[in-house]
C-alpha cells in the first residue's frame, strides 16, 4: 500500500511539474485551461490521470 501511495504522489508531482513548466513557458496561453489542469491534477486519483493520459496519447497517435 505504501508503494502505491508513493507512486501516486510521484505521478502527481510529475504532472504538476509539467503543468507549471508549460505555464511558465507559455506553451498554452489560455489561462482558464491551466486552471482546469491544476484542478484536475489536484482532485483526480492517479488512475484517472493515467487514463486521461492514455486517451491523449492514442488521440495524438491517430493524427
ZAVEXTOR-880884 format. One record per residue: residue in one letter; x, y, z of N, C-alpha, C, O, CB in turn. Coordinates in steps of 0.2 Angstrom, whole numbers, padded with zeros to 4 digits, always signed. Atoms other than C-alpha are relative to their C-alpha. Glycine has a CB too. Example, Ala and Ser with C-alpha at 12.3 -4.5 7.8 and 13.67 -1.06 7.14 Angstrom:
2
a+0004-0006+0000+0062-0022+0039+0004+0006+0000+0009+0005+0003-0005+0000+0006s-0004-0006-0001+0068-0005+0036-0004+0005+0003-0001+0011+0004+0002+0002-0007
% end
This chain:
63
x+0004-0006+0000+0000+0000+0000+0004+0006+0000+0003+0011-0003-0005+0000+0006x-0004-0006-0001+0014+0012+0004+0003+0001-0007+0004+0007-0009+0006-0001+0005x-0003-0001+0007+0022+0009-0014-0005+0003-0004-0003+0007-0008+0002-0007-0003x+0005-0003+0004+0005+0013-0022-0001+0008+0002-0001+0012-0003-0007-0003+0001x+0000-0007-0002+0004+0029-0012+0006+0004-0002+0005+0010-0004-0001+0001+0008x-0006-0003+0002+0022+0034-0016+0000+0001-0008+0001+0006-0010+0006-0004+0002x+0000-0001+0007+0019+0031-0034-0005+0005-0002-0004+0009-0007-0002-0007-0004x+0005-0005+0001+0003+0041-0034+0003+0007+0001+0002+0012-0003-0006-0001+0005x-0003-0007-0001+0012+0056-0026+0005+0002-0005+0005+0007-0008+0003+0000+0007x-0006-0001+0005+0027+0054-0038-0004+0002-0007-0001+0007-0010+0004-0006-0001x+0003-0002+0006+0015+0054-0053-0004+0007+0000-0003+0011-0005-0006-0005-0002x+0003-0007-0001+0005+0069-0047+0005+0006+0000+0004+0011-0003-0004+0000+0006x-0005-0006+0000+0021+0079-0044+0003+0001-0007+0004+0006-0009+0006-0003+0005x-0002-0001+0007+0027+0075-0062-0005+0004-0004-0003+0008-0008+0001-0007-0003x+0006-0004+0004+0010+0081-0069+0000+0007+0002+0000+0011-0002-0006-0004+0001x+0000-0007-0003+0011+0096-0058+0006+0004-0003+0005+0010-0005-0001+0001+0007x-0006-0003+0002+0029+0100-0063-0001+0002-0008+0001+0007-0010+0006-0005+0001x+0001-0001+0007+0024+0098-0082-0005+0006-0001-0004+0010-0005-0002-0006-0003x+0005-0006+0001+0009+0110-0080+0003+0007+0002+0002+0011-0001-0006-0002+0005x-0004-0006-0002+0020+0123-0071+0004+0002-0005+0005+0008-0007+0003-0001+0007x-0005-0002+0005+0033+0122-0084-0003+0003-0006-0001+0008-0009+0004-0006-0002x+0003-0002+0006+0021+0124-0098-0003+0007+0001-0004+0011-0003-0006-0005-0002x+0002-0007-0002+0013+0139-0089+0005+0005+0000+0004+0010-0003-0004+0000+0007x-0005-0005+0000+0029+0147-0086+0003+0001-0007+0005+0007-0009+0006-0002+0004x-0003-0001+0006+0035+0144-0104-0006+0003-0005-0004+0004-0011+0002-0007-0003x+0005-0002+0004+0018+0150-0111-0001-0004-0006-0003-0002-0011+0001+0007-0002x+0001+0005+0005+0016+0134-0121-0007+0001-0002-0009+0000-0008+0002-0007+0002x+0007+0000+0001-0003+0136-0119-0002+0007+0003-0003+0007+0009-0004-0006+0002x+0002-0007-0003-0008+0155-0116-0007+0000+0003-0008+0005+0006+0001+0005-0005x+0007+0000-0003-0026+0150-0111+0000-0001+0007+0001-0007+0010-0004-0005-0004x+0000+0000-0007-0026+0154-0093-0005-0005+0003-0004-0008+0008+0000+0007+0003x+0006+0004-0002-0043+0146-0090+0002-0008+0000+0000-0012+0004-0006+0001-0003x-0002+0007+0001-0036+0129-0097+0005-0002+0006+0005-0008+0008+0003-0001-0007x-0005+0001-0005-0021+0130-0085-0004-0001+0007-0002-0006+0011+0005+0006+0001x+0003+0001-0006-0033+0132-0070-0004-0007+0000-0004-0010+0005-0005+0005+0001x+0003+0006+0001-0043+0117-0076+0005-0006+0001+0004-0011+0005-0004-0001-0007x-0005+0005-0001-0027+0106-0077+0002+0000+0007+0003-0006+0010+0006+0002-0005x-0003+0000-0007-0021+0111-0060-0006-0003+0005-0004-0007+0009+0002+0007+0002x+0005+0003-0004-0038+0107-0053-0001-0007-0001-0002-0011+0004-0007+0003-0002x+0001+0007+0001-0039+0090-0061+0006-0004+0003+0005-0009+0006+0000-0001-0008x-0006+0003-0003-0021+0086-0055-0001-0001+0007+0000-0006+0010+0006+0004-0002x+0001+0000-0007-0026+0090-0038-0006-0004+0002-0005-0008+0007-0002+0007+0003x+0006+0003-0002-0043+0082-0037-0001-0008-0002-0003-0012+0001-0006+0003-0003x+0001+0007+0003-0042+0066-0048+0005-0005+0003+0011-0003+0004+0000+0000-0008x-0004+0005-0002-0035+0050-0042+0005-0002-0006+0004-0001-0011-0003-0007+0002x-0005+0002+0005-0019+0044-0051-0002-0004-0006+0000-0003-0011+0006-0003+0003x+0003+0005+0005-0028+0030-0060-0004+0004-0005-0003+0002-0011-0004-0005+0003x+0004-0004+0005-0040+0043-0068+0005+0004-0004+0004+0005-0010-0005+0004+0004x-0005-0004+0004-0025+0054-0073+0004-0004-0005+0005-0002-0011+0005+0003+0005x-0003+0005+0005-0016+0039-0081-0005-0002-0006-0003-0002-0012+0002-0006+0003x+0005+0001+0005-0032+0035-0091-0001+0006-0005-0001+0005-0011-0007-0002+0003x+0000-0006+0004-0033+0053-0097+0006+0001-0004+0005+0002-0010-0001+0006+0004x-0006+0000+0004-0015+0052-0102+0000-0005-0006+0002-0003-0011+0006-0001+0005x+0000+0005+0005-0018+0036-0112-0004+0002-0005-0003+0001-0011-0002-0007+0003x+0005-0002+0005-0033+0043-0121+0004+0006-0004+0003+0006-0010-0006+0003+0003x-0004-0006+0004-0022+0059-0126+0005-0003-0004+0006-0001-0010+0003+0005+0005x-0005+0003+0004-0008+0048-0132-0003-0004-0006+0000-0003-0011+0004-0005+0004x+0003+0004+0006-0020+0037-0143-0003+0005-0005-0002+0004-0011-0005-0004+0003x+0003-0005+0004-0028+0053-0149+0005+0003-0005+0004+0004-0011-0004+0005+0004x-0005-0003+0003-0012+0061-0154+0003-0005-0005+0005-0003-0011+0006+0002+0005x-0002+0005+0004-0006+0045-0162-0004-0001-0007-0001-0003-0012+0001-0007+0003x+0005+0001+0006-0021+0044-0174+0001+0006-0005-0001+0005-0011-0007+0000+0003x-0001-0006+0004-0017+0061-0181+0005+0000-0006+0006+0004-0010+0001+0006+0004
% end
